[in-house]
């Protein structure tokens, strides 16, 4: 069993919280673009409120612990590990509720090289608890606009976790999915599930567009977000996202394993 103190120490040692690799410049740029309603930063969210850059900075200071001073414009951003722990407890509570209700759950990630193992451990535990872990639209194509232009990706599932791959990149059991912020994959998955008359998720777990895209469509959604991903925290503030956990979402994949153990323990689930 991993104690709160031990996890706090791990968060800081692995730079999942405390000073993180995300630069202040990156975060402030994201807040400017979000305030301008740039779809690349909205991640599928359509905010109901008017969010200026100062509003976002105040929100992120409250939710993540970043500096709320707009004059701080350089260096590394900071995440308060206490805020991460509180959010992880809320995240675990929601997973525990899903397990007890044996509800259908969808997992999806735009960071497969980093976060696939974290979600896969949760998916395995929820499946063992009797939750249907959904895998609709496997193999379907999704056209996503990237900085290199329009690209076609294929939906795939690895250990119950949805991701997108470039055509021909399939390597069984590997983490060769593509990095994406787009909400189009989750929209495609949910539409396919609805059209087929199959189960729809009562909980969506993930990051980036998987969480914001699902939350915007009215699905209960929880996930992880870095300091340059204000959309999840705006969604939480407005009620479209149930839980947003502040942490660095791009450290080594094995650094997330203690988080899996901690969350499953808090959710009263075994891996």
Rosetta blueprint (number, residue, H / E / L):
1 X L
2 X L
3 X L
4 X H
5 X H
6 X H
7 X H
8 X H
9 X H
10 X H
11 X H
12 X H
13 X H
14 X L
15 X L
16 X L
17 X L
18 X E
19 X E
20 X E
21 X E
22 X E
23 X E
24 X H
25 X H
26 X H
27 X H
28 X H
29 X H
30 X H
31 X H
32 X H
33 X H
34 X H
35 X H
36 X L
37 X L
38 X L
39 X H
40 X H
41 X H
42 X H
43 X L
44 X L
45 X L
46 X L
47 X L
48 X L
49 X L
50 X L
51 X L
52 X L
53 X H
54 X H
55 X H
56 X H
57 X H
58 X H
59 X H
60 X H
61 X H
62 X H
63 X H
64 X L
65 X L
66 X L
67 X L
68 X L
69 X L
70 X L
71 X L
72 X L
73 X L
74 X L
75 X L
76 X E
77 X E
78 X E
79 X E
80 X L
81 X H
82 X H
83 X H
84 X H
85 X H
86 X H
87 X H
88 X H
89 X H
90 X H
91 X H
92 X H
93 X H
94 X H
95 X H
96 X H
97 X H
98 X H
99 X H
100 X H
101 X H
102 X L
103 X L
104 X L
105 X E
106 X E
107 X E
108 X E
109 X L
110 X L
111 X L
112 X H
113 X H
114 X H
115 X H
116 X H
117 X H
118 X H
119 X H
120 X H
121 X H
122 X H
123 X H
124 X H
125 X H
126 X H
127 X H
128 X H
129 X L
130 X L
131 X L
132 X L
133 X E
134 X L
135 X L
136 X L
137 X L
138 X L
139 X L
140 X L
141 X E
142 X E
143 X E
144 X E
145 X E
146 X E
147 X L
148 X L
149 X E
150 X E
151 X E
152 X E
153 X E
154 X E
155 X E
156 X E
157 X E
158 X E
159 X L
160 X L
161 X E
162 X E
163 X E
164 X E
165 X E
166 X E
167 X L
168 X L
169 X L
170 X L
171 X L
172 X L
173 X L
174 X L
175 X L
176 X L
177 X L
178 X L
179 X L
180 X L
181 X L
182 X L
183 X L
184 X H
185 X H
186 X H
187 X H
188 X H
189 X H
190 X H
191 X H
192 X H
193 X H
194 X H
195 X H
196 X H
197 X L
198 X L
199 X L
200 X L
201 X L
202 X L
203 X E
204 X E
205 X E
206 X E
207 X E
208 X H
209 X H
210 X H
211 X H
212 X H
213 X H
214 X H
215 X H
216 X H
217 X L
218 X L
219 X L
220 X L
221 X E
222 X E
223 X E
224 X E
225 X E
226 X L
227 X L
228 X L
229 X L
230 X H
231 X H
232 X H
233 X H
234 X H
235 X H
236 X H
237 X H
238 X H
239 X L
240 X L
241 X L
242 X L
243 X E
244 X E
245 X E
246 X E
247 X L
248 X L
249 X L
250 X L
251 X L
252 X L
253 X H
254 X H
255 X H
256 X H
257 X H
258 X H
259 X H
260 X H
261 X H
262 X H
263 X H
264 X H
265 X H
266 X H
267 X L
268 X L
269 X L
270 X L
271 X L
